[in-house]
């Protein structure tokens, strides 16, 4: 994975499966500079907003997170603070 260390990677994913791949890339020393994921969604009866698994991994590793928002026909990236 020497070539991945030279690349600047923006990772796109949301699911638990995707988070495992992101964790592997980080462990191997890949230069992940940002993550694009779906917005947080309400979960359970109380509709508590939960981060996506990929967002959790990114935040734990101090990686910038961008959330996808579909607004009419335009794809906008909105930086998560």
C-alpha positions in Angstrom: 0.0 0.0 0.0 3.0 2.3 -0.5 1.2 4.1 -3.4 -1.8 4.9 -1.2 0.5 6.9 1.1 1.3 9.2 -1.8 -2.3 9.8 -2.8 -4.8 12.3 -1.2 -7.9 10.2 -0.7 -11.5 11.5 -0.3 -13.5 8.4 0.9 -17.2 8.1 0.1 -19.4 5.8 2.2 -22.0 5.5 4.9 -22.6 1.9 6.0 -20.9 -0.3 8.7 -19.3 -2.2 5.8 -17.8 1.0 4.4 -16.5 2.0 7.8 -14.5 -1.2 8.0 -12.8 -0.4 4.7 -12.1 3.2 5.9 -10.6 1.8 9.1 -8.3 -0.5 7.1 -7.1 2.4 4.9 -6.3 4.4 8.0 -4.4 1.5 9.6 -2.4 1.0 6.5 -1.3 4.7 6.5 -3.4 5.9 3.6 -3.6 9.7 3.4 -7.4 10.1 3.8 -8.0 13.9 3.7 -11.8 13.8 3.7 -14.9 11.7 4.0 -18.3 12.1 2.2 -21.3 10.5 3.9 -25.0 10.7 4.0 -26.6 13.1 6.6 -27.3 11.9 10.1 -30.7 10.2 10.4 -33.2 9.8 13.3 -33.1 6.4 14.8 -35.6 4.6 17.1 -38.9 5.7 18.7 -37.3 8.9 20.0 -35.9 9.8 16.6 -32.4 10.5 18.1 -30.0 11.7 15.4 -27.2 9.2 14.9 -23.9 9.6 13.0 -23.3 7.2 10.2 -20.6 4.5 10.9 -18.2 6.1 8.4 -18.7 9.5 10.0 -17.9 8.1 13.4 -14.6 6.6 12.1 -13.7 9.8 10.4 -14.4 12.0 13.5 -12.4 9.6 15.7 -9.4 10.0 13.3 -9.7 13.8 12.9 -10.7 13.5 9.2 -12.9 16.2 7.7 -16.5 15.1 7.1 -18.7 16.3 4.3 -22.4 15.4 4.1 -24.3 14.8 0.9 -27.4 16.9 0.4 -29.7 16.4 -2.6 -31.4 19.7 -3.3 -33.7 19.5 -6.3 -31.4 18.5 -9.1 -28.2 19.7 -7.6 -25.6 17.8 -5.6 -24.2 20.0 -2.9 -21.4 19.2 -0.5 -21.8 20.8 2.9 -18.9 20.8 5.3 -19.8 19.4 8.7 -18.5 21.4 11.6 
